[in-house]
Amino acid sequence: MTTLPAPASPPARPARRTTPYAALTAAVQEAGLMRRRTGRYWVRIAATTLAFAAVVTGTVLLRGSWLVLLTAAPLALVLTQFAFLGHDGAHRQIFATHRGNEWAARIFAALLTGLSYGWWMGKHTRHHQAPNKRGTDTDIESDVVSFHPEAAAGRRGPLRWATAGQGWWFWPLLLLAGLNLHADSVRTMVRGRAGRRRWIDTSFIVVHWAVYGAALVLLLGPGRGAAFLGVHLAAFGLAMGGAFAPNHVGMPVVARETKVDYIRRQVLTSRNISGGWLVDLVMGGLNHQVEHHLFPSMPRPNLRAARPFVQRFCAEHGIAYTETSLPRAVADITRYLNEVGLAARDPFRCPLVAHLRAG
């Protein structure tokens, strides 16, 4: 009887190479930090809605007095919280489905805040792909503020003179940021660059401003209503700018031609802001900017818990992890912007390369 030879064993597959980021991601997932926190989000949505109702009630009660302007800033803070929820929905943090998150983002951003979801997605996606990179991240490209030496070197006339002290007037300038955000949003939609389903954003924003404008005129009259709108937009710009500016302004800027690996690109250009629950609330969780950039879809309530994992990882791999207090971040940003304005001597120097060489 002939014995058949045993079938040859298939060649062993080479072991899959585990990248450092994959190892960090596995540790975070094992800790359950990528799981949705829908219940926590519903509580936050309910609390924000109640706060909105309280501000509207206060506005109605004070409508016959100029004291009504005292409710304009609280309204801006509440709408900023809705904007943060829109940001979380855009990052697929709230619900398990893409459709649920997209609708949540559109409702919070466009209907309740008055900002186009499609405009925000395009702008914010480029930012996450290459934070602080020249030619890609539009957040560091401005016609007014020079966020890097190349921009400062190109200033001419009175703007060149003003750039020398831009760190001082950057913060008051945030009072106009709210108006600028709304203008950019509308401009993008008019030009047809607001992405798919632009008509939904357009409809929501028209409803937002129609209801808001009618309420101002009918409750407060044209003069008092205009003053209320001005205070509201100024406070909204300060709240939004104050939450976003500390995250990256003053951190290394990446030159157009420079290539940096994913983890260093996200960590070295981001700054965390220390603090407790109040900082988390005011900054919408964006104070955990390093963790947010490494794990954009991680629910906001989990970011603080991810911090020790990321800190330990950065320490093991020699990657600078920046965290500071809000007052210190304001001082660092002011100093950095003034230095850019005063000393744009070498516009082709890449701050991130210099940082890596120094390390």
Secondary structure, 3 states (H helix, E strand, C coil): CCCCCCCCCCCCCCCCCCCHHHHHHHHHHHCCCCCCCHHHHHHHHHHHHHHHHHHHHHHHHCCCCHHHHHHHHHHHHHHHHHHHHHHHHHCCCCCCCHHHHHHHHHHHHHHHHCCCHHHHHHHHHHHHHCCCECCCCHHHCCCCCCCCHHHHHCCCCHHHHHHCCHHHHHHHHHHHHHHHHHHHHHHHHHCCCCCCCHHHHHHHHHHHHHHHHHHHHHHHHHHHHHHHHHHHHHHHHHHHHHHHHHHHCCCCCECCCCCCCHHHHHHHCCCEECCCHHHHHHCCCCCCHHHHHHCCCCCHHHHHHHHHHHHHHHHHHCCCCCEECHHHHHHHHHHHHHHHHHCCCCCCCCHHHHHHHHC
